[in-house]
Amino acid sequence: MVNTMGSAAGQKRGCTGNLIILRHPIWRATRGIAVDTGTWGDLYRSVQRPQACPVMTGFNANIDRIIPVTPGVLLALRQQTGPGFQPLLGRLEHSMRYCLADEMVIGDPAVFHAISGFFSATGSLTPGGQAGIAAIQMRRLNFTPVTCAVPGAGPRTRTMLRDAGVLPLTFAPETVDNPDNIHLVFEYSPGLVPVAEGVVPRVNRFIVSPAHEPSTILIPEEREAAFLEQIASCRRAFLSGYQYLRTEEEFIAAAGQLARIRSVHPRMRTHVECVSGIQPQILRMMLDHILQHTDSIGLNEQELDIFHRASGAPEQKPPVVTDSSPVALVRDAIAFAHATGVPRLHLHTFGYYILVKKPGTGQPELSRNALLFAAQETAGAAGGSDTTLSPEGLMAYAAVRAASGPEETPGIFRIGDRIVVIIPTLVARYNRKTTGLGDILSSTAFVADPF
């Protein structure tokens, strides 16, 4: 049985270095704690579809080439000697060994072109990028209009978005022939390489992408006024791609645009989705200029660990093995929410989701229901079978309840000056899809949360 989460969705336990390794499985720490599975089943069955509203997404939409990993693919990679192939193979095998939703960004265009060309006849093409996937998910939920701000997007990317009912804004004349960014997404099942000890075997993906130009994130200054007028009816903005900015000046410009997007309407709420593998100097500028100036952020436990340390939140010297227990993740999520001042923090990890909110930012029960609805959507998008409650998630919820005292209502706790929501997610057998599930999850939970 595998988790239904995919891109940026927190399947990152069990690796070394700056990543997280789980030494003590959750079931050992929570054995003997009673869990009312009937209550969660009833809650899932009672969830209703959220009310639709105009939505915008930005800024990274591209095309994904989905490549199923087979023994033949691994053999072909091992036989390649060109620049970049062996580092790619090493990172892919590491991802497979630890079941990591990892990503490798290649800065040399010639190297990426050679690798992309090698796989040009392999796999299938599908809309990609956090902004693109989230926009298409919103249209599938019948949200309208859905605007996707994608400065410099190529013609096939624009066509894929339009075919899904999304309005792409490229801020350039249609006659301008921008190239399409095609990312390589390797989807694999466990067993092709030995899985590391203590890692839960599960389906996952590994992404190889080119470095993007900052101009693909920033709205041209001369087009900004028209853009803000075009999204004036929107009440939600799901944003990503800030990791591609490079300088302080670019981050300051992006933060100003973020502030102006937030100001188009009193009920507008913005969400920034985080990613892994960010260079330290970029990480610091994201903290200083982006994450502290948004209404909501989404991240997984690996990203939480990295951002939490970079934020300067009080913490002891990083241990060799990071505590990734549910109670520790709740503690760190609250600390990071304090460090950034963000009103809403959504943490997604294997088997359960955590939401940390300031009191007064909506009704906690409705926020919990938004997570439940997002879990259903993510499980459905995975295309598996035999969907059921995650045993790891049920025991994670029980562990938090045992440590924090009785909840106000199922899954909802008051811990210090924050409201904490934790739900067990859904898992399914034989997933047919992993890529983009984390983006579906985060964007759905965000737009469905009436805060």
N, C-alpha and C positions, 0 to 999 in steps of 0.2 A: 504494500500500500504506500502511495507516495503523496506528498503534499501537492496541492494544486497551484502553488505559487511559482512564478517564473521570474522574468526580468526585474531586477532590483527588488526582489521580494524576500530577501533574507535567508536564503538557503546557504548559509556561509559558515556553518559550524565545522570544526574539525580540521582547521589548518593552522600552520605555525606562523611565526613572525608577528606581524601586526594583526593577523587574523585570529579568529576565535577557535579554541579547541575545547570540546566538551568532555571533561574527564569523568563526570558523575551524571549519568543519564537521569532525566527528570523522574522516571518511574521509581528509581531507588530512593530519592529524597521524599517522595510523596506516597509511597506504598502505605496502604491502610487508611488513607483519607477518603471518606465517602464522597462520591460525585453523583449528583442528580442528573443523569443523562436525559431523563424525561423532561425536565424543565427546559433544557436547551433545545430539545426537539420541538417542544411546543413554541418556544420563542422563534425558532427558524420558520415554523409553519405559519406564524402569525404576521410575518413581515410583509409589508405592502410596498409597492413600487413608489418611489418618491415623486413629488410633483415636479414637472419639467420646467426649465427656465432657460433663457439664452445663456450660452457658455462660450468662452474662448479658451484656446490652448496655445501654447508657444513654448519653445521656439525651434525645437529640433525634430523635424520630420524628415524621414529618409526612406530608402527601400531596403528591406532585409532579404538577403539570400539565405533561405533556410536549408542547411546541409545536414542530413542525418548522418551521424557518425557510425561507421561500420568498420569491421576489421580491414576491409579494403582501403577505406579512407585513411586509417592510421598507417597502413603499410605504405601507401603512396606518399604520405607526409614524411615518413622516416627515410624515404629514398631521395628526397629533395635536398639539394646542397646550396641552393641560392640564398642570398641574404634574406633574413627574416623567417625562413621556414623552420629552422631548428628552435629558435626562441618561441615561435608559435606552438610547435609541437610540445615543448616543455610546459608551457602555460596551459595548453589544452589537457595534457595528461594530469597536471596538478589539479585542474578543475574537476576532472573525472574522478581522481583519487579521493578528493574531499567533497565531491558533489556540490561544487561551488558555482553560483551564478556569477562568474567572473567576466571581466572585459579587458581586452588588450588594445590600446590605442597606438597606432603606428604613425609616427610623425613624418617619416620620409615618404613622399608621394610615390617615388619610383618603386620602393619596396612594397608598398601596399598594392600598387598597380600590378606588380608581378604576381603577388599572392592571389589577388582578386581574379586575374586572368587565368591562373591555374585552375580555379574553381568555377569559371564562367559557364561551363556546361553542366554543372552539378546543382542539384536542389531546385528550389522554386522561389519565385519572387513574391513578396507580400509587403504591404505598407508597414513601415517601422518608425522607430524613434518614439520617445515618450509622448511628445506632443501629438504625433500622428495617430498612434495607437489610442491615446485617450480621446482624441476628437472623434474617431470612428466609433468608439464605445459609447460616447454620448449620443451620437446619431442613432445607434442601435437601440438606445433607451428612449428614443423619440424626443430627445431634447432638441429644440430648434429656436433660432438658428444656432449652428455651431461654427465658429470662426477659428481657423488655425493660422496664427501668425508665423510664417516661415520665410523670413528674408532670404532671398537667393535660392529658393527651392527649384529643382530641375523640372522639366516638362512631364516626365513619367510620374514623379512624386505628386505634382499638382493634379494630374489626371486621376491617379488612384484616390486622392482625397475627394475630388469632385464626384467620382463614381460612387463613393460612399455617402454622398449627400453633405459633405463638408465644404465650406467656403475657404479656400486657401488665399491668404494675403501674402504676396511675395514682395511688394513694394518696389516692383520693377516692371517695365513694359513687357507684355507677353512676347514681344519679338526678341527679347534678350534671352540668349540660349545658355542659361546656367546649367552646369553639369549636375546630374543626379548623384547623390551620395549613396552608394550601395554598401551596406555593412554585411559581413559574413557572420552567420549565426549557426554555430555547431550544436545541434541537439543530440543528446546521448542518453542511453539507459545505463544503469549500473551494471558492472560485470565485464566491460571491455578491458578495463585495467583493474587491478586489485584495489578494493576500497579500503581506505585507512581504518585502523582500529578505532572504535568509538564513534564512527560516522554512520548516520542513518542512510542506507542506500536509497537513492531516489533519482528520478528523472530530472535532468537539468539542462542548462545551455551555457555555451561559452561564445562570447562575441569578439570579433576582430573588426575594428573600425578605423577609418582614417581620422586624423586630426581635422577639426572643422575650423574655418576662419571665423574670427570674432564677428565679422559682418553678417554671419548667418544667425546671430543672436540679437544684435542691436537693430532697432528700427531706425531707418534714416531720419535724421532730425527734420528734414523738410517734409516728411510724410507723417510725422507723429500726430499732428493736430487732426488730420483726416482720419487716421487710425483710431484715435480716442473717440471721435464722433461716431465711427462705425461700430464700436463696441459699447456705446453708451447704454444700451439695453441689457447688457450682460450682468449677471449677478455672481458668476463664478469664473475664475481664471486659473487654469492649471498650467504651471510654468516649469520649465526645465531647460537644461543646456548651458547653464551659467559656467560650468566647468571648462567651457571652450574659450572663455575670456582669458586675457593674458596680463593686462596691465591694470594698475590702480585707476588710471583714467577711464578705462573701459568699464570697470566695475562701478565707478561712480556714475557713469552715464547709464548703466543698466539699472542701478538702484533708483536713479531719478525717474526712469521710465516705469519701473515697478511702482513707485509712489504715485505717479500720475494714473496708472491703470487702476490702482486702489481707489482713487478719488473720483472716478467717473460716476459713481453712485454711492449713496450712504450704505447700501446693502451689498455692495460688491465685496467679495472675499477672495483673497489670492492664496494660492498654495504653491510651494516650491518643492519639487521632488529631487531628492539627493541621489548621488551615485557614488560608487566606490572608485578607488584608484586615482584620487585627486592629488596632485603634487602639493607639498606643504604650503608653498607660498600662495597657490590658488585657493587652497582650503582656508587659509587665514583671511583672504580678501572676500571669500564667500561669507564667512562668519561676520566680518565687519560691515559689509555693504548689502548683503542680500538676505540672509536668514533672519537678521534682527529687524527687518522691515517688511515682513509678510505676516499674513494671518494664520498660516498653517504650513507645516513642513511634514514630509513623509520620508522615512528611511528605514533600513533594516538594522539588525543588531551589529553587524560589522561596521556599517556607516555610523551608527550611534557611538560605538566605541571610539572611532577615529575622530569624529566631530567633537565628542564630549571631552577628549583629551586636549584637542586643539583649542577649545573654548576657554581653557584655564580653569575649569570647574575644579573645586577642591578634590584631590584624589592622591592616594599614595603612589609611590613609584610603580610604573606598570609592571605587573608580574609576568612571569614566563607563560603562565596559563591564566587566561581571563575567565572570571566567573560569569558564565552565561546562563545562570539559573533564572527562572522567571522572576523571582523576588529581586535579584540583582538588576535585571533589565528594567523593572519598574522603577527601582531606585535611581538608576542612571538616566532613565527617560525624564523623570521629574527634575533631576539636577540639571539636565541639559535644557529643559523647558525654562527653568529659572535663569540659566546663563544667557539664553537668547531673548527671553521675554516673550516668546511666541505664545499666542493664546491657545493654539491647538497643535499637538504633536502626535503623529500617527506612526507607530512602530509596528512593522510586520515581520514576523519571524516564523520558523517552522512550527506549524500546528496551532498558532494562536496570534491574535492581534491585540495591541495595547494602544489605548488612546489616553493622552494626558491633556486636560483642558482647565483653563481658568474658570472659577465659578462665575456664573452670569453669562457665559457664552453658549446659550441654548439649553434645552432640556436634556439631561444626561440619558434618559431613556430613548430619546430620538437619536442621539449620537450612537448609542449601542445598536439601535435598529439599523442605522446606516451601515455599521460594520457588518451586521448579519446579512443585510441585502448585498453588500459588496462581496462577501464570502460566497453567497449563492451564485452571483454573476461570475466570479472567478472560477468556481467549480464547473459551472456550465461551459465556460469558454475553454476549459481544459479538455473537454470532450471525452472524459473517461467514463467509467461505469462503477456501480456499487458505491455511490457516494454515501459517506457516513461521517459522524463526528470524529475529529482527530483524537486518539487516545492521549497523545502528548499534550494536546491543547486542553483536554479535560483535566489532566493532572497539573498542568501549569496554572489553570484557574484555581484549582483546589489549594495549591501551594501558596498562591498570593492571598487567598482567603484565610488560610491558616496563619500567615504571617501578619496580615493587616487587620484582622478582626472581621466581624460580620459586615457584609455589604449592605447598602441601603436597599437595594433590589438586585436581582441576579446580575452579576458582572459589574456592578457599579460601586465604587469605594470612594471615600473621602480620606485622602492621605495627606496630612499637613494642610497646605492651602491649595491643593489641587484635587480635581475630580479625576479619578482613574477608572477607565473602562477596560475590561479584559474579556475577550470571548474566545472560545475554542473554534477553530475554523473547520472547514469541511475538507475531507480527503477522498480520493477516488483511485480506483485501479485503472491501469492501462491508459494513462493520459495520452491524447493524440497531439497535445500542444503544450509547450512550456514558455516559449518566447512571448513576451508582452503581458503575461498574466499579472505581474506585479504592477504594471501601469494601469491595467484594467481595475485591479483592486484599489489602488490608491485614488485614482480619479473618481471611481464610483463612490467610494466611501466619502470623499470630500464633497462632491456635488449633492449627495443625499443627506448630508449632515446640515440641518437648518440652524446654523449658529450666526 
